[in-house]
Amino acid sequence: MVEIQRGWLGLLEGLIETAKEQGELRSETEAGQLAFELYAALELANYLSVLNRDSSIVDRGRAAIRAALASAGKAEPDRGV
């Protein structure tokens, strides 16, 4: 389980580094921190939506992800993320 969690965080960090290199995120963005914030939003939205049997909670997760990406640089328009 630990390796799976590390794998997901590592994947996110790598994607964030790529986005920085391509100018999609600010160069000073800390990849580890942003990966943590994105993963936390994903996990909590999933957990709470299942626990409460309420899929509308996923919208809060989407909003949190958009906000984290916007604070790191460019945010894409809403495409159903």
Secondary structure as GFF3:
##gff-version 3
##sequence-region A 1 81
A	DSSP	alpha_helix	2	21	.	.	.	ID=ss1
A	DSSP	alpha_helix	31	51	.	.	.	ID=ss2
A	DSSP	alpha_helix	57	72	.	.	.	ID=ss3
###
